[in-house]
Amino acid sequence: MEILYSVWRSKEMSDFLLNVSATMSRSRANGPGLRAVVWVQGCTIGCAGCYSSATHPHAAASLIRPSEISEWILSIPDIEGITFSGGEPFEQAAAVLETIRAIKEEKGPDFSVFVFTGFELEVLQRSEDDNVLTLLQYIDILSAGPYDYKLRDQKLLWRGSRNQSLHFLTKRHSSDQIEEWITDSPIEEIMIRPDSLEFTGFVGQKSQMLKVAQEITSRREMEV
Ligand code: SF4
């Protein structure tokens, strides 16, 4: 499978920009412990049954300098890492890499990096793009492979379907902790804020909890 690269640059053409679909400052559903999450915009993999179809077009959503994202992440207290999801982070490898490098320079090597990708690890390792290969060196845990709705399994940790794999690419985390994470990491998270509703996890848009949260939000809007 070829990797399509989407490169966005600032007007001065000096900086890469990251095309961001959404962010969440604190999540326990997207990797070990408490972490910030960045969902990038753009994915060409096209897994049937993907419940993030709004993130597929490589059209400008929020184009943000990596330095701005890293500053935002560095400003969040008590998180142990960052997760990139999508969309497809490896289709913007240069900007994701620049963001992670800036964070690691400040936080040091222990700040944990988790990435969700629809590519198999072997495909990424065969890439001829230095940004892809270098990005792999910065990732502690990779959840890899295309989502297959026929193999969907809600009991999996940080994966949607049984063909997807977790790869521990550094010694920062260990597969010995999987039982502990299964207990600690929810399969869905819903945050009802005063003016918005944030939703993440592996249950998808059919989630009963999401329906209840949407009803609460719309009832509240009608009351205002
Ligand atoms: S790689 Fe992820 S975002 Fe892209 S189609 Fe597959 S499940 Fe959806």
Boltz pocket constraint, residues with backbone or C-beta under 6 A from the ligand:
constraints:
  - pocket:
      binder: B
      contacts: [[A, 43], [A, 44], [A, 45], [A, 46], [A, 47], [A, 50], [A, 51], [A, 52], [A, 53], [A, 55], [A, 86], [A, 87], [A, 88], [A, 117], [A, 118], [A, 119], [A, 145], [A, 146], [A, 147]]
      max_distance: 6.0
